[in-house]
Amino acid sequence: MFLLLLLVACTNQAPTDCPECPTSPAQAAVATGGSTALASWEADLLAPAIEELRLGLQTWGDQPFGVCEGKRDCDTYLGDKPGLLKPGSFFVRSELKAPSVGEGWKASFSVECTSTDARGNTSEQNHDKTYDIKYTGKERAYRLQPLWKIQSPHPGGARSCDYSLTPIRPDGEAGEAWTGHYETPAP
C-alpha cells in the first residue's frame, strides 16, 4: 500500500522535488512490484551490446601496443618487448577499441625506468597518465601516440624501462594491464 501511495505522490512531481521517487525504469519496476527481467526478444537484441561491454577496452589492429621507431610516424613497429633499441628515436603507442555504448572508458599509462650512468650511479624515472578513450566507429581505433618518447642511446646512461597500459571501465574497475619492456644503451 505504501509503495502505491509513493508512486501516486511522485507522478506529479519532478524527481528533484521528490527524493523518494524512482529515477529509472528499473527502480520504478521494483517500487511497483514489477519485474526487470528481459523478454527473450529483448535479450537477443541486447546480447551483442552486453558482450561488447563485458569485453571493455581492447587493443586493436596489427600494431596494438608497443614501441615504434620514428619521431612522429610509426616507421617500424617493434612490438611490446623489443629488447635493446638501436640508436634513434622511438615512442610507445597504442590503438584501442572502446565499446560502442557507454561513456567514461579510460586507459592508464605507466612507465618505470632505471638509468645507470658511466660511474655506476642509478636513477629512476616514473611517469603516469590517464587518458579518456572514446568509441571511434567499427573500423577505427582510438590512437594514443606518443604515450612515451624514447631516445637511444639515452643521455643519462644505459636505461631499462617497464611500461604498461591498464584499461579502466566507466565504474572505475581496472582490467588486466598490457605490459612491455625496452632498453637503451649508454651514450
Residue frames as a rotation matrix with the C-alpha (Angstrom) as fourth column:
MET 1
0.571 0.821 0.000 0.00
0.821 -0.571 0.000 0.00
0.000 0.000 -1.000 0.00
PHE 2
0.425 -0.491 -0.760 2.82
0.192 -0.772 0.606 2.40
-0.884 -0.404 -0.234 0.94
LEU 3
-0.633 -0.723 0.276 4.55
0.391 0.009 0.920 1.82
-0.668 0.690 0.277 -2.41
LEU 4
-0.139 0.679 0.721 1.35
0.975 -0.036 0.221 2.56
0.176 0.733 -0.657 -4.29
LEU 5
0.799 0.416 -0.433 0.91
0.528 -0.830 0.178 5.83
-0.286 -0.371 -0.883 -2.38
LEU 6
0.011 -0.896 -0.443 4.54
0.153 -0.436 0.887 6.73
-0.988 -0.078 0.132 -3.03
LEU 7
-0.654 -0.238 0.718 4.15
0.699 0.173 0.694 6.10
-0.289 0.956 0.053 -6.75
VAL 8
0.321 0.852 0.414 0.96
0.913 -0.394 0.104 8.20
0.252 0.345 -0.904 -6.94
ALA 9
0.730 -0.073 -0.679 2.55
0.345 -0.819 0.458 11.02
-0.590 -0.569 -0.573 -4.94
CYS 10
-0.225 -0.957 -0.183 5.61
0.186 -0.227 0.956 11.07
-0.956 0.181 0.229 -7.18
THR 11
-0.124 0.167 0.978 3.86
0.956 0.285 0.072 11.05
-0.267 0.944 -0.195 -10.53
ASN 12
0.751 0.498 0.433 3.02
0.601 -0.787 -0.136 14.76
0.273 0.363 -0.891 -10.35
GLN 13
0.815 -0.516 -0.263 6.41
-0.189 -0.666 0.721 15.93
-0.547 -0.538 -0.641 -9.06
ALA 14
0.578 -0.743 -0.338 9.79
-0.539 -0.036 -0.842 16.46
0.613 0.668 -0.421 -10.69
PRO 15
0.504 -0.420 -0.754 12.45
0.525 0.843 -0.119 13.99
0.686 -0.336 0.646 -9.45
THR 16
-0.587 -0.771 0.247 14.31
0.266 -0.472 -0.841 16.82
0.765 -0.427 0.482 -7.71
ASP 17
-0.257 0.582 0.771 11.14
-0.793 -0.583 0.176 17.64
0.552 -0.567 0.612 -5.70
CYS 18
0.775 0.580 0.249 10.65
-0.628 0.667 0.401 14.03
0.067 -0.468 0.881 -4.63
PRO 19
-0.198 -0.980 0.011 13.86
-0.976 0.196 -0.095 12.37
0.091 -0.030 -0.995 -3.39
GLU 20
-0.328 0.121 0.937 11.98
-0.410 0.875 -0.257 9.11
-0.851 -0.468 -0.237 -2.66
CYS 21
0.658 0.681 -0.322 10.69
-0.550 0.142 -0.823 8.81
-0.515 0.718 0.468 -6.25
PRO 22
0.367 -0.516 0.774 12.11
0.572 0.781 0.250 6.16
-0.734 0.351 0.582 -8.59
THR 23
0.209 -0.380 -0.901 14.58
-0.519 -0.824 0.228 7.67
-0.829 0.420 -0.369 -11.05
SER 24
-0.744 -0.443 -0.501 14.89
-0.658 0.355 0.664 4.81
-0.116 0.824 -0.555 -13.52
PRO 25
0.123 0.810 -0.574 12.57
-0.788 0.431 0.440 2.24
0.604 0.398 0.691 -15.10
ALA 26
-0.302 -0.293 -0.907 14.26
0.202 0.910 -0.362 -0.49
0.931 -0.293 -0.216 -13.05
GLN 27
-0.998 -0.054 -0.039 13.66
0.052 -0.260 -0.964 1.42
0.042 -0.964 0.262 -9.79
ALA 28
-0.399 0.917 -0.026 10.04
-0.917 -0.398 0.034 2.07
0.021 0.037 0.999 -10.83
ALA 29
0.065 0.393 -0.917 9.53
-0.410 0.848 0.335 -1.64
0.910 0.354 0.217 -11.54
VAL 30
-0.658 -0.357 -0.663 10.90
0.434 0.540 -0.721 -2.55
0.616 -0.762 -0.201 -8.11
ALA 31
-0.946 0.293 0.135 8.80
-0.303 -0.662 -0.686 0.17
-0.111 -0.690 0.715 -6.41
THR 32
-0.107 0.976 -0.192 5.60
-0.994 -0.099 0.051 -1.09
0.031 0.196 0.980 -8.04
GLY 33
0.083 0.097 0.992 6.41
-0.435 0.899 -0.051 -4.77
-0.897 -0.427 0.117 -7.59
GLY 34
0.853 0.218 -0.474 7.07
-0.514 0.195 -0.835 -5.22
-0.090 0.956 0.278 -11.32
SER 35
0.607 -0.644 0.466 9.82
0.487 0.764 0.423 -7.25
-0.628 -0.030 0.777 -12.93
THR 36
0.379 -0.572 -0.727 13.03
-0.706 -0.687 0.172 -6.10
-0.598 0.448 -0.664 -14.61
ALA 37
-0.178 -0.412 0.893 13.52
0.230 0.866 0.445 -9.45
-0.957 0.284 -0.060 -16.35
LEU 38
-0.521 -0.097 -0.848 14.04
-0.722 -0.479 0.498 -9.17
-0.455 0.872 0.179 -20.09
ALA 39
0.709 0.683 0.174 11.81
-0.378 0.578 -0.723 -10.82
-0.595 0.447 0.668 -22.61
SER 40
0.254 -0.659 0.708 13.69
0.560 0.697 0.448 -13.22
-0.789 0.282 0.546 -24.89
TRP 41
0.566 -0.034 0.824 13.47
0.775 -0.321 -0.545 -10.84
0.283 0.946 -0.156 -27.88
GLU 42
0.929 -0.260 0.262 14.90
-0.323 -0.916 0.238 -8.03
0.179 -0.306 -0.935 -25.71
ALA 43
0.514 -0.763 0.392 17.73
-0.170 0.357 0.918 -10.27
-0.841 -0.539 0.054 -24.54
ASP 44
0.352 -0.354 0.866 18.52
0.848 0.513 -0.135 -11.25
-0.396 0.782 0.481 -28.15
LEU 45
0.768 -0.009 0.640 18.71
0.384 -0.794 -0.472 -7.60
0.512 0.608 -0.606 -29.20
LEU 46
0.819 -0.406 0.405 20.90
-0.563 -0.699 0.440 -6.59
0.105 -0.588 -0.802 -26.26
ALA 47
0.856 -0.468 0.217 23.22
0.327 0.818 0.474 -9.63
-0.400 -0.335 0.853 -26.24
PRO 48
0.359 -0.789 0.498 25.86
0.790 -0.027 -0.612 -8.19
0.496 0.614 0.614 -28.66
ALA 49
0.346 -0.203 0.916 26.00
-0.257 -0.960 -0.115 -4.86
0.903 -0.196 -0.384 -26.77
ILE 50
0.884 -0.003 0.467 26.32
-0.461 0.154 0.874 -6.65
-0.074 -0.988 0.135 -23.42
GLU 51
0.725 -0.664 0.181 29.12
0.668 0.742 0.047 -8.86
-0.165 0.086 0.982 -24.75
GLU 52
0.245 -0.615 0.750 30.90
0.493 -0.587 -0.642 -5.75
0.835 0.527 0.159 -26.10
LEU 53
0.574 0.029 0.818 30.56
-0.563 -0.712 0.420 -4.04
0.595 -0.702 -0.392 -22.71
ARG 54
0.950 -0.193 0.246 31.93
-0.073 0.629 0.774 -7.07
-0.304 -0.753 0.584 -20.89
LEU 55
0.486 -0.817 0.310 34.98
0.840 0.340 -0.423 -7.13
0.240 0.466 0.852 -23.16
GLY 56
0.644 -0.189 -0.741 35.61
0.321 -0.813 0.486 -3.45
-0.695 -0.550 -0.463 -22.40
LEU 57
0.549 -0.550 -0.629 38.61
-0.770 -0.627 -0.123 -1.71
-0.326 0.552 -0.767 -23.94
GLN 58
0.706 -0.341 0.621 40.54
0.427 0.904 0.011 -3.91
-0.565 0.257 0.784 -26.35
THR 59
-0.339 -0.812 -0.476 43.78
-0.254 -0.409 0.877 -3.43
-0.906 0.418 -0.068 -28.24
TRP 60
0.699 0.690 0.186 43.12
0.093 0.170 -0.981 -3.27
-0.709 0.703 0.054 -31.97
GLY 61
0.840 -0.282 -0.463 44.91
-0.538 -0.323 -0.779 -3.75
0.069 0.903 -0.423 -35.26
ASP 62
0.746 -0.613 -0.258 48.31
0.461 0.756 -0.465 -5.14
0.480 0.228 0.847 -36.19
GLN 63
-0.457 -0.851 0.258 50.17
0.296 -0.419 -0.858 -2.54
0.839 -0.316 0.444 -34.08
PRO 64
0.406 0.889 -0.214 48.10
0.492 -0.015 0.870 -2.70
0.770 -0.458 -0.443 -30.89
PHE 65
0.974 -0.129 0.188 50.54
-0.228 -0.523 0.821 -1.70
-0.008 -0.842 -0.539 -28.11
GLY 66
0.542 -0.838 0.059 54.28
0.783 0.530 0.326 -1.31
-0.305 -0.131 0.944 -28.16
VAL 67
0.028 -0.705 -0.708 57.34
0.074 -0.705 0.705 0.58
-0.997 -0.072 0.033 -29.35
CYS 68
0.860 0.186 0.474 57.59
0.491 -0.052 -0.870 2.25
-0.137 0.981 -0.135 -32.77
GLU 69
-0.351 -0.933 -0.074 60.69
0.777 -0.335 0.532 3.51
-0.522 0.129 0.843 -34.48
GLY 70
-0.125 0.265 0.956 60.26
0.747 -0.609 0.267 7.10
0.653 0.748 -0.122 -35.67
LYS 71
-0.971 -0.219 -0.093 59.73
0.231 -0.770 -0.595 10.61
0.058 -0.600 0.798 -34.39
ARG 72
-0.573 0.813 -0.106 56.13
-0.747 -0.571 -0.340 11.33
-0.336 -0.116 0.935 -35.45
ASP 73
0.428 0.684 -0.590 55.03
-0.859 0.511 -0.031 8.37
0.280 0.520 0.807 -37.53
CYS 74
0.415 -0.243 0.876 55.40
-0.387 0.825 0.412 4.69
-0.823 -0.511 0.248 -36.76
ASP 75
0.097 -0.484 -0.870 58.05
-0.995 -0.025 -0.098 3.91
0.026 0.875 -0.484 -39.37
THR 76
-0.371 -0.205 -0.906 58.62
-0.226 0.966 -0.126 0.42
0.901 0.158 -0.404 -37.95
TYR 77
0.573 0.603 0.555 56.50
-0.739 0.088 0.668 -1.28
0.354 -0.793 0.496 -35.29
LEU 78
-0.422 -0.881 -0.216 58.79
-0.609 0.452 -0.652 -3.23
0.672 -0.143 -0.727 -32.92
GLY 79
0.095 0.539 -0.837 56.23
0.330 0.776 0.537 -4.77
0.939 -0.327 -0.104 -30.55
ASP 80
0.848 0.394 0.355 55.82
-0.181 -0.414 0.892 -4.60
0.498 -0.821 -0.280 -26.79
LYS 81
0.736 -0.654 0.176 59.21
-0.041 0.217 0.975 -6.12
-0.676 -0.725 0.132 -25.85
PRO 82
0.944 -0.306 -0.120 61.72
-0.148 -0.069 -0.987 -5.01
0.293 0.950 -0.111 -28.48
GLY 83
0.543 -0.788 -0.290 64.78
0.838 0.487 0.245 -5.51
-0.052 -0.376 0.925 -26.25
LEU 84
-0.154 -0.713 -0.684 67.83
0.482 -0.658 0.578 -3.25
-0.863 -0.241 0.445 -26.69
LEU 85
0.840 0.539 0.062 67.00
0.350 -0.450 -0.822 -0.42
-0.415 0.712 -0.567 -29.08
LYS 86
-0.041 -0.831 0.555 69.47
0.995 -0.083 -0.051 0.67
0.088 0.550 0.830 -31.76
PRO 87
-0.733 -0.252 -0.632 70.39
0.369 -0.927 -0.059 4.38
-0.572 -0.276 0.773 -31.92
GLY 88
-0.725 0.504 0.469 67.47
0.342 -0.327 0.881 6.56
0.597 0.799 0.064 -32.99
SER 89
-0.736 0.588 0.335 64.12
-0.676 -0.611 -0.413 7.99
-0.038 -0.530 0.847 -31.99
PHE 90
-0.730 0.515 -0.449 61.27
0.380 0.852 0.359 5.81
0.567 0.091 -0.818 -30.79
PHE 91
-0.580 0.573 0.579 57.96
-0.796 -0.548 -0.256 6.07
0.170 -0.610 0.774 -28.95
VAL 92
-0.890 0.432 0.147 55.37
0.334 0.836 -0.435 3.90
-0.311 -0.338 -0.888 -27.23
ARG 93
-0.646 0.733 -0.216 51.89
-0.744 -0.539 0.395 3.87
0.173 0.415 0.893 -28.76
SER 94
-0.779 0.479 0.404 48.60
0.252 0.830 -0.498 2.03
-0.574 -0.286 -0.767 -28.52
GLU 95
-0.687 0.698 -0.204 45.48
-0.532 -0.293 0.794 1.59
0.494 0.654 0.572 -30.61
LEU 96
-0.905 0.398 0.147 42.38
0.075 0.491 -0.868 0.84
-0.418 -0.775 -0.474 -28.55
LYS 97
-0.577 0.817 -0.002 38.80
0.051 0.038 0.998 -0.05
0.815 0.576 -0.063 -29.35
ALA 98
-0.889 0.374 0.265 36.14
-0.367 -0.234 -0.900 1.20
-0.274 -0.898 0.345 -26.93
PRO 99
-0.544 0.781 0.307 32.66
0.746 0.618 -0.248 -0.30
-0.383 0.094 -0.919 -26.72
SER 100
-0.691 0.329 0.644 30.05
0.385 -0.586 0.713 1.50
0.611 0.741 0.278 -28.80
VAL 101
0.480 0.866 0.141 27.84
0.252 -0.290 0.923 2.01
0.840 -0.408 -0.358 -25.75
GLY 102
0.711 -0.140 -0.689 28.65
0.690 -0.046 0.722 3.84
-0.133 -0.989 0.064 -22.55
GLU 103
0.532 -0.579 0.618 30.95
-0.102 -0.768 -0.632 6.72
0.841 0.273 -0.467 -21.74
GLY 104
0.718 -0.301 0.627 33.78
-0.695 -0.275 0.664 7.08
-0.027 -0.913 -0.407 -19.27
TRP 105
0.868 -0.497 -0.002 36.22
0.492 0.859 -0.141 4.47
0.071 0.121 0.990 -20.62
LYS 106
0.725 -0.688 0.045 39.83
-0.680 -0.703 0.207 5.24
-0.111 -0.181 -0.977 -19.64
ALA 107
0.719 -0.631 -0.292 43.32
0.486 0.756 -0.438 3.85
0.497 0.173 0.850 -20.06
SER 108
0.892 -0.444 0.085 46.11
-0.349 -0.556 0.755 4.49
-0.288 -0.703 -0.651 -17.57
PHE 109
0.651 -0.746 -0.139 49.67
0.169 0.321 -0.932 4.51
0.740 0.583 0.336 -18.92
SER 110
0.872 -0.438 0.219 52.61
-0.333 -0.202 0.921 3.97
-0.359 -0.876 -0.322 -16.58
VAL 111
0.616 -0.759 -0.212 56.37
0.131 0.364 -0.922 3.72
0.777 0.540 0.324 -17.18
GLU 112
0.882 -0.448 0.147 59.19
-0.214 -0.103 0.971 2.99
-0.420 -0.888 -0.187 -14.75
CYS 113
0.725 -0.687 -0.053 62.77
0.070 0.149 -0.986 3.48
0.685 0.712 0.156 -15.95
THR 114
0.774 -0.621 -0.127 66.11
0.163 0.002 0.987 2.84
-0.612 -0.784 0.102 -14.24
SER 115
0.828 -0.558 0.059 69.20
-0.140 -0.307 -0.941 4.52
0.544 0.771 -0.332 -15.70
THR 116
0.667 -0.723 -0.182 72.82
0.531 0.290 0.796 3.69
-0.523 -0.627 0.577 -14.90
ASP 117
0.902 -0.351 -0.250 75.42
-0.428 -0.793 -0.432 6.35
-0.047 0.497 -0.866 -15.73
ALA 118
0.470 -0.800 -0.374 79.11
-0.197 0.318 -0.927 5.85
0.861 0.509 -0.008 -16.62
ARG 119
-0.441 -0.641 0.628 80.07
-0.737 -0.140 -0.661 5.98
0.512 -0.754 -0.411 -12.89
GLY 120
-0.741 0.202 -0.640 77.62
0.317 0.946 -0.069 3.25
0.592 -0.255 -0.765 -11.97
ASN 121
-0.866 0.494 -0.077 75.13
-0.180 -0.452 -0.873 5.58
-0.466 -0.742 0.481 -10.27
THR 122
-0.649 0.715 0.260 71.49
0.719 0.464 0.518 4.69
0.250 0.523 -0.815 -10.80
SER 123
-0.833 0.521 -0.184 68.46
-0.391 -0.791 -0.471 6.92
-0.391 -0.321 0.863 -11.04
GLU 124
-0.570 0.725 0.386 64.79
0.748 0.652 -0.122 6.24
-0.340 0.220 -0.914 -11.56
GLN 125
-0.864 0.433 -0.256 62.13
-0.492 -0.833 0.253 7.98
-0.104 0.344 0.933 -13.58
ASN 126
-0.622 0.753 0.214 58.43
0.673 0.654 -0.346 7.21
-0.400 -0.071 -0.914 -13.28
HIS 127
-0.873 0.418 -0.251 55.54
-0.486 -0.791 0.372 8.61
-0.043 0.447 0.893 -15.29
ASP 128
-0.610 0.767 0.200 51.77
0.680 0.636 -0.366 8.02
-0.408 -0.087 -0.909 -15.07
LYS 129
-0.796 0.459 -0.394 48.97
-0.546 -0.826 0.141 9.48
-0.260 0.327 0.908 -17.14
THR 130
-0.434 0.752 0.495 45.33
0.486 0.659 -0.574 8.54
-0.758 -0.009 -0.652 -17.64
TYR 131
-0.963 0.094 -0.254 43.54
-0.267 -0.490 0.830 9.06
-0.047 0.867 0.497 -20.97
ASP 132
-0.025 0.993 0.117 39.84
-0.421 0.095 -0.902 9.24
-0.907 -0.072 0.416 -21.82
ILE 133
-0.951 -0.260 0.167 39.00
0.006 0.524 0.852 6.76
-0.309 0.811 -0.497 -24.59
LYS 134
-0.105 0.944 -0.312 36.02
-0.652 -0.302 -0.695 7.16
-0.751 0.131 0.648 -26.88
TYR 135
0.153 0.295 0.943 34.29
0.521 0.787 -0.331 4.93
-0.840 0.542 -0.033 -29.41
THR 136
-0.397 -0.420 -0.816 35.55
-0.424 -0.705 0.569 5.85
-0.814 0.572 0.102 -32.89
GLY 137
0.302 0.567 -0.766 33.48
-0.951 0.125 -0.282 3.57
-0.064 0.814 0.577 -35.11
LYS 138
0.911 0.176 0.373 33.56
-0.186 0.982 -0.007 -0.06
-0.368 -0.063 0.928 -36.22
GLU 139
0.751 -0.603 0.270 36.67
0.614 0.488 -0.620 0.20
0.242 0.631 0.737 -38.39
ARG 140
0.207 -0.697 0.686 38.76
-0.152 -0.716 -0.682 2.77
0.966 0.037 -0.254 -36.48
ALA 141
0.179 -0.245 -0.953 40.73
0.915 0.398 0.069 2.65
0.362 -0.884 0.295 -33.26
TYR 142
0.988 -0.001 0.156 41.42
-0.069 -0.897 0.436 5.34
0.139 -0.442 -0.886 -30.73
ARG 143
0.374 -0.926 -0.056 45.15
0.589 0.284 -0.757 6.02
0.716 0.250 0.652 -31.14
LEU 144
0.952 -0.258 -0.162 47.34
0.000 -0.529 0.849 7.07
-0.305 -0.808 -0.504 -28.23
GLN 145
0.348 -0.851 0.393 50.57
0.936 0.293 -0.194 8.29
0.051 0.435 0.899 -29.75
PRO 146
-0.274 -0.720 -0.637 53.09
-0.031 0.669 -0.743 9.05
0.961 -0.184 -0.206 -28.38
LEU 147
0.839 0.457 -0.295 52.46
0.234 0.187 0.954 7.68
0.492 -0.869 0.050 -24.92
TRP 148
0.687 -0.714 -0.136 56.17
0.069 -0.123 0.990 7.96
-0.723 -0.690 -0.035 -24.18
LYS 149
0.835 -0.481 -0.265 59.10
-0.426 -0.262 -0.866 9.28
0.348 0.836 -0.424 -26.25
ILE 150
0.740 -0.632 0.230 62.37
0.317 0.629 0.710 7.31
-0.593 -0.453 0.666 -26.29
GLN 151
0.696 -0.639 -0.327 65.82
-0.688 -0.463 -0.559 8.45
0.207 0.614 -0.762 -27.36
SER 152
0.817 -0.469 0.337 68.50
0.273 0.828 0.490 5.80
-0.509 -0.308 0.804 -27.88
PRO 153
-0.389 -0.312 -0.867 71.13
0.722 0.481 -0.497 5.99
0.572 -0.819 0.039 -26.57
HIS 154
0.741 0.667 -0.080 69.73
0.540 -0.521 0.661 7.73
0.399 -0.532 -0.747 -23.52
PRO 155
0.233 -0.713 0.662 71.82
-0.159 -0.699 -0.697 10.72
0.959 0.057 -0.276 -22.39
GLY 156
0.458 0.008 0.889 71.53
-0.871 -0.196 0.450 9.66
0.178 -0.980 -0.083 -18.73
GLY 157
-0.569 -0.712 0.410 73.18
-0.752 0.653 0.090 6.28
-0.332 -0.257 -0.907 -19.33
ALA 158
-0.871 0.258 -0.419 72.05
-0.002 0.850 0.527 2.75
0.492 0.460 -0.739 -20.02
ARG 159
-0.537 0.770 0.343 68.35
-0.830 -0.410 -0.378 2.50
-0.151 -0.488 0.860 -19.38
SER 160
-0.899 0.377 -0.223 65.85
0.324 0.915 0.241 -0.27
0.295 0.145 -0.944 -18.67
CYS 161
-0.708 0.697 0.113 62.13
-0.701 -0.673 -0.238 0.57
-0.090 -0.248 0.965 -18.77
ASP 162
-0.768 0.635 0.081 58.94
0.633 0.772 -0.056 -1.33
-0.098 0.008 -0.995 -17.99
TYR 163
-0.834 0.541 -0.111 55.69
-0.550 -0.831 0.082 0.16
-0.048 0.129 0.990 -19.21
SER 164
-0.743 0.657 0.132 52.01
0.628 0.751 -0.205 -0.74
-0.233 -0.069 -0.970 -19.02
LEU 165
-0.754 0.650 0.088 48.59
-0.530 -0.683 0.503 0.37
0.387 0.333 0.860 -20.17
THR 166
-0.890 0.454 -0.043 45.64
0.356 0.633 -0.687 -0.51
-0.285 -0.627 -0.725 -17.94
PRO 167
-0.552 0.777 0.303 42.05
0.133 -0.277 0.952 -0.40
0.823 0.566 0.050 -19.24
ILE 168
-0.941 0.293 -0.167 39.53
0.117 -0.181 -0.976 1.16
-0.317 -0.939 0.137 -16.83
ARG 169
-0.396 0.886 0.241 35.76
0.850 0.255 0.461 0.66
0.347 0.387 -0.854 -17.06
PRO 170
-0.189 0.406 0.894 33.31
-0.020 -0.912 0.410 3.55
0.982 0.060 0.180 -16.52
ASP 171
0.842 0.532 -0.084 32.64
0.049 0.079 0.996 2.25
0.537 -0.843 0.041 -12.99
GLY 172
0.503 -0.730 0.463 36.36
-0.857 -0.491 0.158 2.65
0.112 -0.476 -0.872 -12.15
GLU 173
0.716 -0.216 0.663 37.20
-0.092 0.913 0.397 -1.08
-0.692 -0.345 0.634 -12.22
ALA 174
0.036 -0.814 -0.580 40.64
-0.939 -0.227 0.260 -1.71
-0.343 0.535 -0.772 -13.74
GLY 175
0.960 0.233 -0.156 41.19
-0.279 0.856 -0.436 -4.58
0.032 0.462 0.886 -16.15
GLU 176
0.553 -0.798 0.241 44.32
0.585 0.577 0.570 -6.61
-0.594 -0.174 0.785 -16.83
ALA 177
0.488 -0.445 -0.751 47.19
-0.459 -0.862 0.212 -4.39
-0.742 0.242 -0.625 -17.97
TRP 178
0.900 -0.399 0.176 49.06
0.341 0.390 -0.856 -4.76
0.272 0.830 0.487 -21.23
THR 179
0.694 -0.695 -0.188 52.79
-0.064 -0.320 0.945 -4.63
-0.717 -0.644 -0.267 -20.48
GLY 180
0.858 -0.492 0.151 56.07
0.236 0.114 -0.965 -4.06
0.457 0.863 0.214 -22.27
HIS 181
0.604 -0.758 -0.246 59.81
0.228 -0.131 0.965 -3.59
-0.764 -0.639 0.094 -21.76
TYR 182
0.815 -0.476 0.329 62.65
0.302 -0.136 -0.944 -1.94
0.494 0.869 0.033 -23.66
GLU 183
0.457 -0.754 -0.472 66.28
0.584 -0.146 0.799 -0.99
-0.671 -0.641 0.374 -23.04
THR 184
0.938 -0.286 0.195 68.56
-0.023 -0.612 -0.790 1.71
0.345 0.737 -0.581 -24.41
PRO 185
0.306 -0.905 -0.294 72.37
0.882 0.386 -0.270 1.70
0.358 -0.177 0.917 -24.35
ALA 186
0.382 -0.335 -0.861 74.65
0.469 -0.733 0.493 4.26
-0.797 -0.592 -0.123 -22.72
PRO 187
0.962 -0.045 -0.269 75.99
-0.237 -0.626 -0.743 7.04
-0.134 0.778 -0.613 -24.98
